[in-house]
Amino acid sequence: MSFAALAIFSGCFLIGSMLLTWAVLLYLRRKAILDMPNHRSSHAVPTPRGGGLAVTPLLVFMVGAVFLWSGNADLPQWVMLAAAAALGMLSWFDDRHDLSPAIRFACQFVAVIVGVFAIDSPVLQGLVPMWLDRVLVVLAWVWFLNLFNFMDGIDGITGVEAGSIGAGVFALALLMPLPEFIDLGYIGLGILAIMAGFLIWNWHPAKLFLGDVGSVPLGFVLGWLLLELAARGAWMPALILPLYYLVDATFTLMKRGLRGEKVWHAHREHFYQQATQRGMSHAGVSFLIMLANLALILVVFLPTDADVSERLAIAAIIVVLLIAGMKFLPVKTVKTHSP
């Protein structure tokens, strides 16, 4: 990875994301495609929704370009990428017309089952039979893309989380320059660049929201990226990098499920939502998550004498401190503007 190649690659996608998101914003305003506030919303004014119309095509194009450059992609990888594009189109229809949860989940399972063949090696490193590995990967992947969608609830949060995961994967490829990580590193850098361009328009106060057309395919591709990272031997970074999202979404939705509530319905019970209800600004919450994610990236690169259990324990402490900060840091004013 030469510096010039990295700069050109990331610069093109950052500028492309910024400009294409601006064009999409003009289109959404002209067509009056707005997310209207309601009692479950964290925003107070009608805001264009559908920024994924810029993010998803760029994401698919970027991953496809890396596949072509690396020469490592076979038919299953291209089918996986086609499934990501199909999820984007389905999710745009859902944004506009509200598909039933059964149709959404069925299509997501089909996309993941198709996509799982793009992962050549066992994700669990041979701890279970291959058929069970595949079953668990399908369930984990569907869960991840949904939790990524569920967590898209305030200005900047999805861009921060996706960009942080991309940055972590890129750092891994940069600091551990092994052949098996180079293509994933470029994809991580591309995701970071695309989300940085999007955040110019989505940072608080957001000019537009991502929508399911962006969050669902983005969660799908990030899920594949993390699973592929684990399958290539780096399972510990694949678990640590998205840890805050995993903890917040899993804990909150399990709690709602145990109460007999429909977990796929919109709500305001995630820890980051509680923080904004207490009065923290969207920018403040997203910035806290960014700092915690940077700390999680550093945990991945602790000295080699730190074993896996120590790394996971430190990562867990970082997430607990983040959640504690959201629940207990003093705040003064209430900011309300988000997706």
C-alpha positions in Angstrom: 0.0 0.0 0.0 1.8 3.2 -1.2 0.9 6.5 0.4 0.0 8.0 -2.9 -2.4 5.1 -3.8 -4.1 5.3 -0.4 -4.5 9.1 -0.7 -6.0 9.0 -4.2 -8.3 6.1 -3.3 -9.6 7.6 -0.1 -9.7 11.2 -1.5 -11.8 10.1 -4.5 -14.4 8.4 -2.3 -14.5 11.2 0.3 -15.1 13.8 -2.3 -17.5 11.6 -4.2 -19.5 10.9 -1.1 -19.7 14.6 -0.2 -20.8 15.6 -3.7 -23.2 12.8 -4.3 -24.8 13.2 -0.8 -25.3 16.9 -1.7 -27.0 16.0 -5.0 -29.2 13.4 -3.2 -30.1 16.1 -0.6 -31.3 18.4 -3.3 -33.4 15.6 -4.9 -35.0 14.7 -1.5 -35.8 18.3 -0.8 -37.3 18.8 -4.3 -39.5 15.7 -3.9 -40.3 16.5 -0.3 -39.2 13.1 0.9 -39.0 13.9 4.6 -38.8 12.1 7.9 -41.6 13.6 10.0 -41.1 13.9 13.8 -43.3 11.8 16.0 -43.4 10.8 19.7 -40.7 8.2 19.1 -38.4 10.5 17.2 -35.3 12.2 18.4 -35.6 15.0 15.9 -38.0 18.0 16.1 -38.2 19.2 12.5 -39.0 17.5 9.2 -35.7 16.3 7.6 -34.9 14.7 4.3 -34.5 11.0 4.6 -32.6 8.8 2.0 -28.9 9.7 2.2 -28.3 6.1 1.5 -29.1 6.8 -2.1 -25.6 8.3 -2.2 -23.8 6.0 0.3 -25.0 2.6 -1.0 -24.1 3.0 -4.7 -20.7 4.3 -3.6 -20.2 1.5 -1.1 -21.1 -1.2 -3.7 -18.8 0.5 -6.4 -15.9 0.8 -3.9 -16.1 -2.9 -2.8 -16.4 -4.0 -6.4 -13.4 -1.9 -7.4 -11.3 -3.5 -4.6 -12.5 -6.9 -5.8 -11.3 -6.1 -9.3 -8.0 -4.7 -8.1 -7.2 -7.6 -5.8 -8.2 -10.3 -8.2 -9.3 -12.5 -5.3 -13.0 -12.3 -5.9 -14.8 -15.2 -7.3 -18.5 -15.6 -8.2 -19.7 -15.9 -4.5 -18.1 -12.5 -3.7 -19.8 -10.8 -6.6 -23.1 -12.4 -5.7 -22.7 -11.1 -2.1 -22.1 -7.6 -3.5 -25.2 -8.0 -5.7 -27.2 -9.0 -2.6 -26.0 -5.8 -0.9 -27.3 -3.7 -3.8 -30.6 -5.6 -3.8 -31.0 -4.9 -0.1 -30.5 -1.3 -0.8 -33.2 -1.2 -3.4 -35.6 -3.2 -1.2 -34.8 -0.8 1.8 -35.5 2.2 -0.4 -38.9 0.8 -1.2 -39.4 0.1 2.5 -38.4 3.7 3.4 -41.1 4.9 1.0 -43.9 2.3 1.5 -43.3 0.5 4.9 -42.9 -3.2 4.1 -44.0 -5.7 6.6 -41.3 -7.1 9.0 -41.9 -10.6 7.7 -40.9 -9.5 4.1 -37.9 -7.5 5.4 -36.5 -10.4 7.5 -37.2 -13.0 4.8 -35.3 -10.9 2.2 -32.5 -10.3 4.7 -32.1 -14.0 5.4 -32.0 -14.8 1.6 -29.3 -12.1 1.1 -27.2 -13.5 4.0 -27.6 -17.1 3.0 -26.4 -16.1 -0.5 -23.7 -14.0 0.9 -22.3 -16.6 3.3 -20.8 -18.5 0.4 -18.5 -15.5 -0.1 -16.7 -16.5 3.1 -14.4 -19.4 2.3 -13.0 -20.4 5.7 -14.8 -21.3 8.9 -15.4 -18.1 11.0 -15.2 -20.0 14.2 -11.8 -21.4 13.3 -12.9 -25.1 13.3 -14.4 -25.1 16.8 -17.7 -26.5 15.4 -18.6 -28.5 12.3 -18.7 -26.5 9.1 -22.5 -26.8 8.7 -23.0 -25.4 12.2 -20.4 -22.7 11.5 -22.5 -21.6 8.5 -25.8 -21.6 10.5 -24.3 -19.5 13.3 -22.8 -17.1 10.8 -26.1 -16.6 9.1 -27.8 -15.9 12.4 -25.0 -13.5 13.5 -25.0 -11.7 10.2 -28.8 -11.1 10.1 -28.6 -9.9 13.7 -25.7 -7.6 12.9 -27.3 -5.9 9.9 -30.5 -5.4 11.9 -28.8 -4.0 15.0 -26.9 -1.6 12.8 -30.2 -0.4 11.4 -31.8 -0.2 14.9 -28.9 1.9 16.2 -29.2 4.6 13.4 -31.1 7.0 15.6 -29.3 10.3 16.1 -27.2 12.6 14.0 -23.8 11.3 13.1 -23.9 8.0 15.0 -23.9 5.6 11.9 -21.2 7.5 10.2 -19.1 7.4 13.3 -19.6 3.7 13.9 -19.1 2.6 10.3 -16.1 4.9 9.9 -14.6 3.6 13.1 -15.0 0.0 12.0 -13.5 0.8 8.6 -10.6 2.7 10.3 -9.9 -0.3 12.6 -9.8 -2.7 9.7 -7.6 -0.4 7.7 -5.2 0.0 10.7 -5.0 -3.7 11.1 -4.0 -4.1 7.4 -1.5 -1.2 7.7 0.2 -2.4 10.9 0.0 -6.1 10.1 0.9 -6.0 6.3 0.0 -9.6 5.6 -1.3 -10.5 2.1 -4.6 -11.8 3.6 -5.6 -8.4 5.0 -4.6 -6.0 2.2 -7.9 -6.1 0.3 -9.9 -5.8 3.5 -7.8 -2.9 4.5 -8.7 -1.0 1.3 -12.3 -1.8 1.9 -12.0 -0.5 5.4 -10.4 2.7 4.2 -13.0 3.2 1.5 -15.8 2.9 4.1 -14.1 5.4 6.3 -13.8 7.9 3.4 -17.4 7.4 2.3 -18.7 7.9 5.8 -16.5 11.0 6.3 -18.1 12.5 3.2 -21.6 11.6 4.4 -20.9 13.0 7.9 -20.4 16.5 6.4 -24.1 16.5 5.8 -25.2 14.3 8.7 -23.3 15.8 11.6 -25.5 17.6 14.1 -27.7 19.4 13.1 -28.2 16.9 10.2 -29.2 18.2 6.8 -30.4 14.7 5.9 -30.7 11.2 7.4 -29.3 7.9 6.0 -32.6 5.9 6.0 -32.9 2.2 5.7 -31.6 2.4 2.1 -28.3 3.2 3.6 -28.1 1.6 7.0 -29.3 -1.9 5.9 -26.8 -2.5 3.1 -24.1 -0.8 5.1 -24.7 -3.2 8.0 -24.7 -6.1 5.5 -21.4 -5.1 4.0 -19.8 -4.4 7.4 -21.1 -7.7 8.7 -19.4 -9.5 5.8 -16.2 -7.5 6.4 -16.0 -8.4 10.1 -16.9 -12.1 9.4 -14.3 -12.3 6.7 -11.8 -10.8 9.0 -12.6 -13.5 11.6 -12.4 -16.2 9.0 -8.9 -15.0 8.0 -7.8 -15.5 11.6 -8.4 -12.0 13.1 -11.5 -12.9 15.1 -10.5 -10.8 18.1 -10.5 -7.5 16.2 -13.7 -8.5 14.5 -15.4 -8.8 17.9 -13.8 -5.7 19.6 -14.3 -3.1 16.8 -18.1 -3.1 16.9 -18.4 -3.9 20.6 -20.4 -0.8 21.7 -23.1 -1.4 19.0 -23.2 -5.1 19.9 -23.7 -4.4 23.6 -26.2 -1.5 23.3 -28.4 -3.2 20.7 -28.3 -6.7 22.2 -29.0 -5.6 25.8 -31.7 -3.2 24.8 -33.6 -5.5 22.5 -33.3 -8.5 24.8 -34.8 -6.3 27.6 -37.7 -5.3 25.3 -38.2 -8.8 24.1 -38.4 -10.1 27.7 -41.2 -7.5 28.3 -43.1 -9.0 25.4 -42.6 -5.9 23.2 -42.2 -6.1 19.4 -38.5 -5.5 19.1 -38.6 -4.4 15.5 -40.8 -1.4 16.4 -39.2 2.0 16.8 -38.4 3.1 20.3 -36.1 5.4 22.4 -34.5 3.0 24.9 -31.0 2.5 23.5 -28.3 4.0 25.8 -27.4 6.7 23.3 -31.1 7.7 23.0 -31.3 7.9 26.8 -28.3 10.2 26.7 -30.1 12.6 24.3 -33.3 12.5 26.4 -31.2 13.5 29.4 -30.0 16.6 27.4 -26.8 15.5 25.8 -26.4 16.9 22.3 -26.3 14.5 19.3 -22.9 15.8 18.5 -21.7 15.1 22.1 -23.0 11.6 22.1 -21.6 10.8 18.7 -18.3 12.3 19.8 -18.2 10.1 22.9 -18.8 7.0 20.8 -16.0 8.1 18.4 -13.6 8.4 21.4 -14.6 5.0 22.7 -14.2 3.4 19.3 -10.7 4.9 19.0 -9.9 3.4 22.3 -11.3 0.0 21.1 -9.0 0.2 18.1 -6.0 0.8 20.4 -7.0 -2.2 22.4 -6.6 -4.3 19.3 -3.0 -3.2 19.0 -1.9 -3.6 22.7 1.5 -5.1 23.1 1.7 -8.8 22.2 2.1 -9.9 25.8 -1.5 -8.9 26.5 -3.6 -12.1 26.0 -7.0 -12.3 24.4 -8.9 -12.3 27.8 -7.1 -9.1 28.9 -7.9 -7.4 25.6 -11.6 -8.4 25.8 -11.8 -7.3 29.5 -10.3 -3.9 28.7 -12.7 -3.5 25.7 -15.6 -4.4 27.9 -14.5 -1.7 30.5 -14.3 0.9 27.7 -17.9 0.1 26.7 -19.1 0.2 30.3 -17.5 3.6 30.8 -19.1 4.9 27.6 -22.5 3.8 28.7 -21.9 5.2 32.2 -20.9 8.5 30.7 -24.1 8.6 28.6 -26.2 7.8 31.7 -24.5 10.0 34.3 -22.4 12.8 32.8 -24.0 16.2 33.8 -25.8 18.0 31.0 -27.3 21.5 30.7 -29.5 21.8 27.6 -31.6 19.5 25.5 -30.8 19.2 21.8 -33.4 17.6 19.5 -32.6 17.0 15.9 -31.8 13.5 14.6 -33.1 10.7 12.5 
